[in-house]
Amino acid sequence: MNFELWEEKLKANTNKIFNFIMLNPKLKLNPKIFSLGCEQVPTRKGFGEGLLKAGELDKNVVALCADLTESTMMNLFADKFPDRFVQVGVAEQNLVTVASGLSAMGKIPFCSSYAMFSPGRNWEQIRTTIAYNGRKVVIVGSHSGISVGADGGTHQALEDVALMRVLPNTDVISPCDAIEAKKATLALAKTPKPAYLRLFREKTPVVTTEETSFEPGKAQIFWLPDVGLAQVGIIVSGGLMHLALLAAKELEAEGIKTKVMNLATIKPIDTDAILELAKECKAMVTIEEHQVAGGMGSAVAEVLVESFPVPIEFIGVRDKFGQSGTPDELIEKYGLGKDSIKKAVKKVLKRKV
Amino acid sequence: MLTEKKILELEQKANDIRISVIEMLLEAGSGHSAGSLGMADIFTILFFHILKHDPKNPFWEGRDRLILSNGHIAPVYYATMAHAGYFPIEELKTLRKFGTRLQGHPHREYMPWLETSSGPLGSGLSQAVGMALADRMDCGADTHRFIYCLMSDGELDEGNSWEAAMLAGKHKLRNLIAVVDRNNIQIEGFTEDIMPLEPLSDKWRAFNWHVIETVGHDFKSLNEAFEEAQAIFEKPTVIIAHTVPGQGVDFMEHDFKWHGIPPGIRDMTGEPSKEEQGKLALRELRTLGGKIKSEHQ
């Protein structure tokens, strides 16, 4: 998309679509974000396309999968580069340790499975043979979060961010949409450290565009008041970004000004950006499809309590396992939906000193 | 080709390494005795006869790779590398002490030429499989490097070991040679009591490996086993090396009590007193089990 065109479009729409201008114009986000026709694509598709591209750019990129090649969209790479793809079967411990060995020989391995099995089942192998060992491997955990849906609680990884962000020497990225997932995949192929890439099964609205900048480790403000300071800072990781933006839009109409931050890189965390937001708003809400314990919200709280404590409300799953249902039903049931977000914003506003 | 002269040299070297192992363990006051002594001959033949490596250029691309899967026998790994010239023999005294490069279990952050960090059991073979796969991607069937993986029999309890074995069989990794230290003990007892492994050779064969059984303390047999493993073209090879845990120190041999402790820290029924253990072990090694009169250093 041409930026000038986008600007023109913005101006033309300023009066017609009141909320449209609240999106950060610098980031060239999807202008159709609030319309019914907003395109929906799963983040795993963005990963699949990104990996294929990374493979074309660097012959050292290799891929491994534990019998979930299609559902993690690794098949795009495997079909194009069969000699650089290793199918290990249903064996997640082997998946990551074989990847460690490939890395030792100069390869750049991406290994994919469902987050519940990798890093769920093979965490110690990731710790010792990849993180402790200083081997550059990208662990790709698809089907994270409650929105996995019908498969039920066994398949809904709500602990994976906690498992991975606690490992020294390891980056953690949870992209907000398919386009960002593609960019994150390409970026991770070039970073020297071990990393975890968190993906979702479900289609989620495409919030960004190809033109939106992405840099690992840098948080971005997606939504901001047209004038004046925001009263509450909302920090989001992952696929709930769209709901957060809808909530922000409705809150704006109710006279509550917010800023919505996309914190795709959970580790290393963008301390400066979080502190800046906290200093402006002095009240925060964090949103993620993960247990409240140990997730992105905890990471944000760790930053804030050390330097600039402000009231925080956490949107996340509270010490419960998931169950079968549609993604929408489950997001409502576990308090992650738009209304829960709005309620949390209002609650934290009252707690402001 | 292994000449009689070379065999004598290797025997002497293995004995020096065992002496270093005991000295290190006495100094450290903790560490694993039995497996370290039991694997001294295999480490010796690998580092002084079999491996393509260059201690002065440890990152040489063309080197063979050696993965130590059961990291707890680090003392014999470090001792062999020091004797091979990777770092000063003096440094062995720092084993397990604060600030050392010789961590209780190997960690390549401190010693980057170690091919991997290990300790938690059962994941070395799969790393070796990954290395062998990478080698094949780069060199095809024409590879001249071998990937060796040294592992314990106890760690075959781990499912990860067999996941790796299955994948190696699938890919017919001829450049992969595993060595199982079949010493029949693990930390709490005999392997066949804790978790029976037999019929062990049949298990590996069923996973499409070429299997060689040999005595782990006879350099001629070991050399033949490695030569055969290198020549096998259509399969990965496992050498099941029958070893004596504690080999070279009479009171430690065949005794699982010595799996996880050093000499000199504990009085145990039927064993020399803790004050005597270190002295006896060193005297036995320095006199080659009484074969020579005066102790040599």
Interface residues (C-beta under 8 A of the other chain):
Chain A: V62 D83 R84 V86 V88 G89 A91 Q93 N94 T97 V98 A99 S100 G101 L102 S103 A104 M105 G106 K107 P109 E124 Q125 T128 T129 Y132 N133 G134
Chain B: R65 I67 H107 R108 E109 E115 T116 S117 S118 G119 P120 G122 S123 S126 Q127 A128 V129 G130 M131 A132 L133 A134 D135 M137 D138 G159 N160 E163 A164 M166 L167
